[in-house]
Amino acid sequence: MTTATADAAPTPMMAQYIEIKAANPDCLLFYRMGDFYELFFEDAEEASRALGIALTKRGKHLGEDIPMCGVPIHAAEDYLQKLIALGHRIAVCDQMEDPAEAKKRGSKSVVKRDVVRLVTPGTITEDQLLEAGRANYLMTLTRLGAKGREGEFAIAWTDLSTGAFRLAETGADRLEADVAAVEPSELVVAEPLYRDEAFAQVFRRLGRRARPEPQALFDAATAPERIGRFFGVSTLDGFGSFSRVELSAAAALIAYLGKTQLAARPALQRPERRVAGSAMEIDPATRASLELTRSAGGRRAGSLLSVIDRTVTGAGGRLLAVRLASPLTDPTAIRERQASLAHFIEDYALRAELRATLGRLPDIERALSRIALGRGGPRDLLAIRSGLFAASEIAARLTGDLPAELAACRQAILALPDDLSERLEMTLAEEVPLLKRDGGFVRPGALAALDEARTLREDARRFLAELQGRYAEKTGIKSLKIKHNNVLGYFIEMNEANGKALMAGPLASTFIHRQTLASAMRFTTGELADLDERISHAGADALKLELETFDQLAAEIVEAAPQLQAAAGALGAIDVASALAELAVSGDWSRPVVDDSLAFRIEGGRHPVVEAALAAADGQSFVANDCDLSPKGKGPGAIWLVTGPNMGGKSTFLRQNAIIAILAQIGAYVPATAAHIGIVDRLFSRVGASDDLAEGRSTFMVEMVETAAILNQSGERALVILDEIGRGTATYDGLSIAFASVEHLHEVNRCRALFATHFHEMTALSARLKRLANVTMRVKEWQGEVIFLHEVGAGAADRSYGIQVARLAGLPKVVVERARQVLAELERSEQGEKRETFLDDLPLFSAAVRRQAEPAAPSAEVHPLVAEVEALDPDAMTPREAMEALYRLKAKLRDGRA
């Protein structure tokens, strides 16, 4: 869009639009015109495509038609949701005065408008735009010091809809994993970092979620002052200890909120620092592989979270998702959570009562956030009132000797201000409207002045009914009605025939004509006009008093925000504990032992998602399996080499053990008969095949990149699950890579690992690697058919049954038979050596590494040609001399070979 020239000046309204749009160039501008938000120029074209709405035109600019589209204000949130989901930012431009005021300044005067809010993916608070059980995070990322990957990095994130505010240092190597753990809807990055080629792939994968902002937003020098000013404190000492880079990220987040929320001040909690190493590190590939919060299709259904979530409140659902994303690494904190579950498991009556009460609990956190931002309505006030009473009931039921977590939750609830719940109870009606402008939300008797205004208004309405009856009798028109609209106020309406008769009769002077419609005529009288004015004043007075009351209640609620947020968090924790207890009882899950050892022993383990799918489909039971990767002494944990047929259940077995480790470390019970988990600090999963065409990576390249990350980063406390490494390339290449990877895991990483493979030759490694054991997925053959038992047992498979699986998949019979013939010929052509034979001439991994690291011994004597070359001085030679020297050396080399 270009600036208008003098010979093609825009209309006053369009000039206003252009000016406001210029101030918000990176947003779609929702420009209010009456009951619609209109979009013009490129914004209209973009919105029309995104929303599937008609593109029209309005006037001309610079000789060309102006594209236009619009959405009705009452349905704006539905359209905002679609645009936000596509990654757009929206500037909401509202009318700042009544159009009647603008007309007083002249017929061509434009209504004053201004942007009242920037709506971005990370700053929405409306319930209609949010998932109740999913947090909506805004994150900032900053770097201080050196450029590239060498600087200091930190992230800060908040859920504006709840007020949660957290900080953490990160590093270039784990930056993507830390971002994936939070799963922000919007990531704000300092522009120099965003443009840095070293991180180009990271931000490309994040797509429209990542956006650059000026470096000034991240200024570390002024960060403490800006944070202190926001929270109204002179020093941050009372908040805890934060690094300079963490404060830079936090200040940038507050600045961005100021930029998007304008005058509104969100009710953020004081920043909480996440200590490095306090949570299990899980990289993005592993999260996707295990389908923790999203299935492979990107939906919540089919994920681990969807199966274990029995919470009944929004706060509980969000807290469970946060815990699942960041399992703890402190055994003491884990045992505290387990104790809460045990308390609810043992007391069924208490669990049932609390869950029934929690089920009626409104979302206190999000109601509070909307009230603090000035977007709340009467129903948000009612939600706070209902929440306070429900919280009081829950605290009353939590009595006796409580576990530490539940005791702390009870104290947070008891700290709520009693006078606030009483004030809300005394003031609010039982049923309230959605919007405060509609009035009627203050209880009768709560405010004397309001009762007087309402009485006057109600009396006037009684007079209207009497007046309608009198006019109907006087005119003899039984269908005569007194109606109201915002343009005419109160008026008398009748059909056209009666209206014309009235205008021609003796009552024409009493009934003054106002409007003629296609099938009706409208009139007024002096008496009706007086009554209209009295009703209007009474209604305006009543609404003014209610709005003042709303503002007073909202201010009291915001003042109590810290206590309300703490109590809401406590209620969420109670919900999570009781929900996981319900899950443990219904699923027959057990309490795992979690400690600082390197143990990893699971008896009768099951995959919760697969088990739930089997039960839902046809009631089949899941085949449970044991897994023991515990050290045999004081050394590191074991590696299991898992072989077996396709469709035998290897991938399920691998994943279920990783999932059990995660569940154990979030403080939940686990789907197993018994489990002993030594803390896992990093979890890696490389299961399944996928490519990354956007980054130019083949399936095999993606596999190798993920394997490289595992081999370079895992340590003794890591848990690694690897499936089919090396299958994406030639047989010997793949076998070599798989062979070397297992050796590296055993000798260098020294981690607990499950390694599934179809390279049966690798099972011979168990004779050479003392911590490696062979296990296999059992099958039975019956009359040419393969029966998958899905049982894990000691031993090694010698066949993969790929042809049988191909037949089950529906390959043409002729192809299957030909495959059998080819396989038989290949098996006959083998030399018959045992699979161990190829290992006999290979050195152990440690010896190979040492030999690779040893420098070659220098030669005892220098070759004459080398000495002659070293004696040459190219800078002192002419081109001819250099050419002659080259030919001379070549001749000597030839003579020496001869």
N, C-alpha and C positions, 0 to 999 in steps of 0.2 A: 504494500500500500504506500503510495507516494503522497507528499504534501500537496494540497490544492494550490493552484496558481491563482493569481488575482483575477484572470479572465474566466475562471471556472470555480468560483468560491463555493464551498459546501454550504448547505443550510445550517442554521444555528445548532440544530440538534445533531447533525452529522459532524459538525465541527467539534462539538462536545465529545462525541463518540471517539473521533480520531485522536483527540487530546488524551483521553483516558486510556485508549488502547496503546498509545505510544509509551505510556508509563508502565504498561504491563505487556511487553512484546512477546513473552514466552508463555502466555496464558490464553486460553479461550475466554473471551470477554462476554459474560452473561449480562446484557445491558437491559435494565428493566424499563418496559414501556407498558404502563397500565397493568394488566393481569398476565403479561407475558415477559419472559426473558428473550430478547432478540439477539441474534448474532449477525454480523455483516462481513462483507469482503471474504478474505481467506478463511476466517473463523467459521463463517457460515458454510463454506464448501466442505471444510474438514468435519464439522459437526453433522452436516447432512449425510456424509458418507458413513460416519461412525454410528449414528443413531438411526439411520434408515428413515429420515423424515424429509418431507418435500423441500426443495430449494426453490425459493421464489426470488423476486427482485423488488427493490424500493428506490425509485428515483434514479438519478444518474450522478456520477462523480467523474470529473475529467473526461466527460463525453461518453462514458461507458456505464452500462447498467450496474447497479450495486446488488450483488448477491445477498440474499437474506433468508434466514430460517429462524424459527422460534419454538419455545416450549412453554406450556402454561405453568405459572408459578406453583399451582397446587400439586403438579406432578413433577416438579423440578428435581426432586431427590431421586426419582427413578432414572432420569436421564443423567444426572450427576454420577450415579453408580456405574452406569455403562461407560461413561467417559473416563472415570477414575480407573476402572478395571483395565482400560486400554493405555493407561499411563499418562493421561492428559492432566494438566493443571488448569484450574478454572478461576478466573477473577469474577467475583459476584459484585456487580455494580447496581446499587439500589437507589431509589428516589429518596432524597434527604428532606423533602418538603412536600406538602400537599399541592397538587396541581393548581388548586384555587389560589394559593399564595403566589405562584408564578404568574398567573393571569393579572394579578394586581400590579405587576411591574410592566405590563404591556402585553399586547396580543401576541407578539413574536418572542416573548421571553421563554426561555427553556427551563424546565424543572431542574433544580439542582440535583446532581447525581454524583456519587463517589463510590469507590470500591470499599466494601465493608468487610471483605474477607477473601483470602486466597484459599481455595480448596485444592489440596494436593493429596496424593495417595497416603501419605504418612500423617496427615493432620485432620482426618475426618473423625467426627464424634457422633454422628446421627446413627441411631439404632438400625434404621433401614439400610444404611450403607455398610454396616459391620456384621460380622459373624459373632454371635453371642459368646461362643466358647473359644474364640481365637483372638489373640492380641493383635493390635495393629501398630507396629513399631515404626517410628521415624529414627534414623540413625545418622550420626555424623562420623566422618573418618578424617583424621588429620595426620600429618607427618611433620616432625621438626628435625632440624639438623641436616645431615647429608642428603643429597638427592639419590634417586634410584632406590635400591633395596636396603641401603645402609642406615637410613635415619631411624628415629624413634617414632613409633606408631601408637595411636590410641583410638578407641571408638567410644561413643556415648550414644545411648538410645533411650527413648521414652515412648510410652503408649499414652498419647494425649487424651485418649478416652478414659483412662484410669489414673493417670498421674505417675505411674512407675517411672523411675529415672535412675539409670545405672551407667557406670563407666568401667572401662578396662583397658589396660595396655595390651597391645598385640604386636605382632612382628610380620615382616614380609612373608615369611614361610608359612605362617598360620593365619594370615589375614582372611583369606577366603573361607577357611573353616570357621573362624569366629563370626564372620558375617552370616554364614549359613546356619549357625547355631541359633542366632536371633531371628533370622528370616524376616528382615525389615521389608515393609512395603515401599519405603523410600530411603535411599542412601544419599546423603549430601556430602560431597567431597570437595576439598580445597582444589581450586582449579589447576595449580601446577602439578599436583599429584594425579589428578584426573587425566591430564595431558601426557603424563610420563609413559613412555613406551614400555617400560619395565612392567607396568600393570595394565597394559592395553587389553590383554585377553581377559583379565578379571572383570573389568568394567564392561567389556563387550558381552560377556556371559550374563551379567546382571541386566543388560539391556536398558530399558527406559526407567527402571527403578533407580539407577544411579544418575545423579545430575551434579554438575560442577557449580560452585559458588565462589565468589571472590575470596582471595586469601585473607582480606581484611576481616572477614567473619571469624577467622581462626586465630586472630592475633593473640599470641601467648602472653605478651607483656601486660595487656589490659584484662586478661581473662579473670583473675581473682576478683577484680573490682566489679566487672560486669555480672558475675555470678552472685556476689554479695549484694549488689543493688537489686537484683531480681528477687532474692529471698529476704531482703530487708535486714541484712546483718552487716556489721563493719569488718568482720573477719570470718574466715572459713575454718578456723581451728576447731570449732565445735562440730564440724561435719566429718572430720577425720583427716587422714593424710592422703594427699593426692599428688601425683607427679605433675610436672609442668605440661607434659603432652596431654595428660588426661584432662587437665583444666582447660586446655585449648579446645579439645573436642567438646567439653561440656558448655563452654561459653559460646561456641559456634552453634550448638543446638538451641540454646536459649535465644541467640540472635536470630536464628532462622524462624523460630516460633514467633518472635516479635515481628518479623517481616511478613509472615503469613496470617497471623491473628490480629495484626494491627493494634487497636487499643485494648483488646481483650487480654487478660492475664490468666494463663492456665494455672490450675491448682496442682503444680508438680510437687512430688515428694522430694525430700532432701536427697541429693545424689548418694547412691550406694556403690561402693567400689567392689568389683569382682576380682578376687585375688587370683593371681596366676596359679594354675595347678589345682584349683579347688573343684574343678569339674573335669569329667572325662572328655578328652579331645576326640572329636569325631569329624572326619573330613567330609566335604560335600558328596563325594562319590559313595562313601559308606552310608551316609544318611539316605541317599537315593536307593542304594542296593537293599538296605534293610526296610525301606518303606516305613520309616518311623511315624511321620505325620502326614505324608502324602503317598498314595499308591503310585505305581509306575505310570498310570494315566494322568497323574496330577490331581486326583480327587482325594478327598478325605476318606471316603468309603474304601474299604480294603486295606487301609493302613493299620499299623499297630495301635495308634492312638484311637482309631474308631472302635477297635475291639475292646480295649481296656477302659474306655471312658464310660463310667457309670455315674458321673457327677450330675447334679441336678440344678446347679447354679452356673451363671455365666462366669463368675469369678473363679469357681472351682474348675471349670473346664479350661480356662486360660492358664491357671496355675499348674494343672496337670500337664498341659502341653509344654510349658516352660521347664518343668522338671524332667520331662522325657527328652527334651532337647539338650539338657545339661546335667547328666547324672553326677552325683557327688563322688568325691574321692576321699572323704573323711569318714572312717568307719563309725565314729562316735555319733556324728550327725545322722548317718544312715540308721543306726540303731534307735535313735530318738524317734524317727519317723515310723520305724517298724513297731515301736512300743505303742504308738497311737493306733495303728491298725489292730494290734493284738487286743487293745482295750475294747474296741468296737466289735471285734470278732467274738470276744467272750460275753459281751452284753448285747444280745440281739434286740431286746426291748428298747434300750437306749438308742441303738443304731437306727431302728425303724422310726422311733419318734423324731429323732433329729433330722433324718432324711425327709420325713413328711413336712416338717417345719421349713427346712431349707428349700424344699420344692416350691414353697409359696414366697420365697424371698426375692424381691426385685433386685435389679443390678444397681447397687448403691454407688459403686465406683463410677459408672458411666453417667448416672443421673447427676452426681456431684460435679463431674467434669463439665457437663453441659451448663449447669447452673453457674459455675465459676466463669465460663466463657461468655455468659450472657445469651446462651442459646436454649436455656431451659424453659420448660413450661410448667403449668400446674401439676401435670402428671409426674414430673420429676420431683416436685415437692412431696407429692403423695408417696412416691417411691421411697424417699428418705424416711418419711414417717412410718410407713409399713416396715421398712428395713430395721428401724430402731426398735420397734415392738417385737419383731421376730428375733432380733439379736438378744433382746432381754429374755425371751422365752428360752432360747438356746443356752444362755449363760446359767439360767436357773436349773436347767437339766444337767449341766456339767458340774457335778458335785463329787465330794469324796476325794480319794487318793488318785489324782490324775497323772498321767505321763507328762513329762516336761513340756512337750510341744502343745498338748491340749491345755495344760495349766496356763501357759503363756497366752494362748488364744482366749481363754476365759478372762484373763486380766485385761487384755486389749478391749474386749467387749464391755467389761465393767467400767472402763475409763470413759465411755461415752457420756456426754452431758445429758443429765435427766431433764433439765429444763427445756432443752430443744425439742424433745419428743412431746412434752406436755404442751409447749407453745404450738407446735404443728397440729396436735390433736384438737386443741381448743379453737384453732383458726380455720382449718381446712374442712371443706364439705366431704361427704363420703364418696360422691361422684363428682369428678371435675372434668372440664373440657380439655382438649389437646392444646389449644392456644390460649395464652393469657388475655389476648385482646377480646376473646369471647365473653370474659367475665363469668360470674356464677360459681367461682371456686372457693369463695369465703363462706364459711358456715353462718347461717342466720344466728344472730345473737352475739357474734364475735366482735362486732364493731357497731356502736350505736348510730353513728353518722351514716354508715352504709345501710343500716336497716331503715332509716328515715327516707333515704333516697329511693330505696327499693319499694317502700310502701307507696310513695308518691307515684312511682312508675307503674306499680300494679293497679293503683286506683285509677290512673289514667287509662289503663287498658280496659278496666271495667266500664269506664265512661265511653270508650270506643264501642264496646259491645252494645251499650244502651243507645248510643247515637246511631249505630247501624240499624237497629230495630226501629227507632223513631223515624229515620229517613225512609226506610222501606215502607212504613205505614203511611207516611205523608205523601210519597210519590205513587204509591200503589204498585211499586216494582218489587216483587218478592225476591228476585235474583240479585238485587243490589248488594254489593259487598264493599267494605272498607278494607283496603290493602295498603302495603308499604313497599317502597324500594328506596335505594340510596340516592336516587336522582330527584324524585318528586316528593319523597317523604310519604305521609299518609294521603291517600286519595280515595275517591269513590269510583267504583267501576261497575259498568252495566253493558249489556249488548248494544249494538249500534242502533237498532230500531228504537229501543227505549231511550237511548241517549238523544236521538234526533227529536223525539216527541217531547222530551223534557226541555230541550233548548227552545222549542216553539211554544211551550205552554206558559202558564202564569208563574211557574217556579224558576224561570230562566234567570231572574235576578239573584236568586238565592244560590243556585248551583252554577258555579263558574267553570266553564270548560277549560281543561288543561291539556288534553292529548287525545288524538284519535288513532286507533290501531286498526288492523285489518278486520277484526271481528269484535272490537270493543271500543268504548269511549270512556274517558276518565274526567272526573270533576272534583272540585273542592268547594268548601264553604268557609266563611269567616270563622265560624265556630270550630270547624275541623282544623283550620290553620293554627288557631290559638292552642288547641289541644296538642297538636303536633309539636309545637315549640316547647310546651311544658314537658312532654314525654322525652323529647330530645335532650333537654337540660337535665332531667332527672337521670336518664340513662348515662349521660356523659359524666355526671357527678359520681354516680355509682361506680362506673368503670375506673374513673380516676382514683377513687379510694381503694378499689381492689388492686390496681396496679401498684399503688404505693405500698400496700400490704405485701404484695408479692416481692417487691424489692427489699423490704425489711426482712422478710423470711429468708430470702436468698443470701443476704449479707450475713445473717446469723449462721446459716449453713456453711458458707465459705469460711467464716471465722473458725468453725469447728472442723475444718477439712482434715487436719492431721489426725485427729481422733477417729473421724469417719473412715479415712483411708486405712488406718491401722486395724480397725474393727472389720472392715470389708475384707482385708487380707486374711484376718483370723478366721472369718466365716468361710472363706475360700479354702483355707487349709483344713478346716473341720470337714468340709464337703469332700475334699480329696481323700482324706483319711478314711471317712466312712464309706466312700465309693470303692476304694481299693479293698477295704475289708469285705464289702458286699461281693466284689469280684472274687476274692480269695475263697470265700465260703461257697459261692455258686460254682466256681470252677475247680474246687478241690486243689487249690494252690497251697504251697508250703512256705514257711518262713526260712529264708536262706541264712546261713552263717556268712557274714561279711567281715573280713579282718585285713590286717596288713601283710598277710602271708602271700605266697605266690600260688596258693592252692587254686585248683579249678576242677571241682568234682561235682558232677550232676548225675543224680539217679532218677531214672524215669522222666527225662526231660521231654517237653512237647512244644511244638510251634503254636502259639496262641491263635494266630490269624488263620493258619491252615486248619487247625482243630475246629475253630468256629465255622469256617466255610464248609467243612465236612458235615458237621452237625446240622447246619442250616439246609444243606443240599439233600441228603438222604439219611441222616442220622448215623453215618459211619463213625466209628471210633478211631482216634489217632493212635498210631503205634509209637509208644514211648521208647526212648533210647537213653542209654547211659553215655557219659563222656567224662574222661579223667585225664586232664593235662597237668595234674599236680606234680611237683618235683618228687623224685624218688629218694631224695636226701635233702641236703641243704642247698643244692644247686638250683639252676633255673628250671622252668616248667618244661613240659614235654611237647612234642609235635606228633600229631596223628596224621599219617598218610592214608587218605580215604580213597579206596578204589571201589568199583562196582559198576553195574550196568546203567545205561541211560534210563531215565524214568525210575531209577531205584530209590531216589530220595536223598541223594548226596547234598544237593543244594539246600534242601529243606533242613537237613541235619546241621549243616554248617551255620545257616542263618539262625536256627532256633537257639543255638548255644550263645551266639552273640547277643540275641534279644534277651535271653535269660540274664546275662551279665548286666545289661542296661537296666532291666527291671529291678534286679537286686540292688543296684546302686542308686536308684531313685527312691529307695526305701519301701518298695512294694514287695509283696509275696510273689513267688515265681511258679510257673506251670511245671512242676517237677515233684517227685516224691520227697527228695531232699537235695540240698545244694550247699556247697561250700565254695565261696568266691573270694579269692584274694584280690584286693583292689586292682582294677584295670585302669591305668592312667590314659592309655590311648587305644582306640579301637579302629581296626582297619578291616574292610570287607571288599574283596574283589571277586564278585560273583555275577555271572551273566555277561552277555556280550552287547556292546553298543558302540556306535561310531559317533563322531563329532564333525560332521561335514562342514559346519560353519567355520571351524578352526582348521579345516583341511586335514583332519585326522581320520585314518581308517580305524576299523574295529580293533585290529591288532595294535595299532599305535596307541589308541586309548588304553588298551590292556597293559602295554608296556609302561606308559606314563604313570598309571595307577600303581603298578608293581614297583616301579622305581621309587615312588613316594613311600611305599611300605618299607622297602629294604633300606632306604636312607634315613627313616625317621623312627622306626619302632625300636623299643628297648625291652628290658627284662619284664617290665610290668605291662607291656602291651599285649593285646589279644589280636591275633591275625587270623582271618579266614580267607583262603585263596582257593579258587575253583577254576580248573582247566587252564592253568597258565601254559602258554606256548601252543595252544591248539589252533591259533589263527595263522600259522605259518607252516613251512615244510616240516615233515615229521622229525628229521634229525635236528633241525634248528630248534623246533619247539621242545623236544626232549632235552636238548642241551641247556636251554634257558631254564626249564623247570628243574632240572637236576641241580644247576648252579644256584638257583633261588632257594631251594630247600637247604642246601649246604650253608648258604649265607644266613638263613634264618636260624639254623642250628648253631653255627660257630660264631657269628658276629652279633646278630640281633639277640640271640639267646632268649627268645620270647615264647610264650604259649601260642600254639598255632594249630589250625586244622587246614590240611592241604589236600584237596581232592584232585584226582587226576585219572586220565585214561591211559597214561603211559605206564603200563604194568611193569616195564623194566625197572622203574624207580623203586619198586618194593624191595629190591636187593639192598637198598641203602640202609635198611634197618640193621643189617649185620655190621655196618661200619659207623653209623651214628647212634651213639648209646641212648640218646633221649628220643629217638624216633621209633614209633611203633606203627605197624600196619593194621588197619581195620578195613572191613569191606561191607557193602550192602548186600545182604543175603537174597538169593533168588532160588526158585525151584523150577525145574523143567518137567513138564508133564505132557506126554503125547505131542511133542513138538511145540508146545506152548510155553511161554515164560510167565511165571507167577512172581510178581514183585512182593517180597515180604516186608520191605521197608524196615528191616531190622539191621542194626549195626553189630557186627561181631568181629572178633580177632581174626586176622588172616588177610590174604590178598586175593583179588579176583584175577582170573586169567583170560576173561572174555568181557566184552562190553555189550554184547547182545544188540548191537546197533541195527542189524538187519531185522531182528524181531520187532524192534521199536518202529522201524520204517514200515513194516507190514501193518502194524497197529495204526500207524498214521494214515494209511490208505494209499501207499504207493502202488502203482499197477502191478499185478501179479507177475507179469513177464519181467519187470525190472527187479523185483525181489528175487526171483529165481536166478536171473543172470548174476545178481550180486552174490548169491550163495556159491555159484560156480567160480566166480572170480576169487572169492575169499578162500575156497578150497584149494585153488591153484597157488595162491600166495602162501598159504600155510604149508603146502607140500614143498614149495621152493626154498623154505627156510633151511638153514644148515643144521638145525637141531641143537644148537648150543643153548645152554641154559642162559636165562637173562642175566645171571650174575657174571657171566664170562666177560661181557664188555666192560665191566668195572675193574677187572683185575689189573689192567695196565694203567689205570688212572690213579694219580696221587691223591692223598687226602686233601680236603679243601684248605686246611691250615698250611699244609706243606706247599700247595700250589700258590697260595697267597704270599708265603715267604719267598718262594722262588721268583715270583713276579716282582716283588719289592727289591730283591737283591740287585745291585748294579752290576753290569757286565765287567769282568776283569779286563784291565787295559792290556793292549797288545804289547808284547815284549819289545818288538822292533817296529819302526815306522817305515812304511813302504816308500821306496825312492820317489815315486810319482807324487806322493803326498808332500814330501819335503820340497820337491821342485815347485809344486803349486804354491806352497806357503812362501817360497822365496820371490814369487812374482809381485810386482807393484803395479796394479792396473792403472792407477792415477798418473804414473810417470810414463806410460807407454802410449805410442801413437796407435791409431786404429790398425795400421799395417803390421806393426810389431805385435799387437795383441792377436791378430789373426794368425800370424806365423807361429806364435807360441802355442796357440790352440791346436794347429795342425801337428806341431812337433809332439805335443803331449799325446794326441790321438794315435800317432804312429808308434810311440813307445808302448802305449797300452796294447796296441795290436800285436807288436813284436813280442811283448811279454806273454800274451795268451798263446801265441804260436809256439 
